[in-house]
Amino acid sequence: MTLLQNNTIILPRLALSWSMVETFLTNEKQFIDTYLYNKPFYETEYIKFGKKLGEELQYKRPGFDTRFIFEKHGLLNDGIYEQKYLVKHDNIYLVGFIDKIEYGGKVIHEYKTTVNLWDDEKCKRHLQPELYSTLISLNNDKFEDREIKLCIFETVK
């Protein structure tokens, strides 16, 4: 199977997401299995917990096992949570679900759940919030500076 047909890149899904890019860069076999052959994505209990937290943010309904994160970090106090952006740029669709947006897109929050806290270098290498900033800019036809808040929530090992 190829991603190139008639000199055109064929994406396996409608839109290119951060998850797709990160999977391609870190685990080519997982990328092929998931995005080309539609096999289920391998999810650890921690990935499942992070997805659950995202869904609860989207619907503003914390569950019993996530309520402590919501309360400790003041989530759901203000702002728009889990905002979907789907943008077409140069015939490529880009998609992202931004964890929290404040002040009309001037501030972006990205939440990560992890067993081990991230050091400064890992935070700097994590480019998902920059992709999301780009999505907002493309959607608004205006590039501008944004404050990005990367929030790391340590979960129990």
Secondary structure by P-SEA (a helix, b strand, c coil): cccccccbbbbccccccaaaaaaaaccaaaaaacccccccccccaaaaaaaaaaaaaaaccccccaaaaaaaaccccccccbbbbbbbcccbbbbbbbccccccccbbbbbbbccccccaaaaaaccaaaaaaaaaaaaacbbbbbbbbbbbbbccc
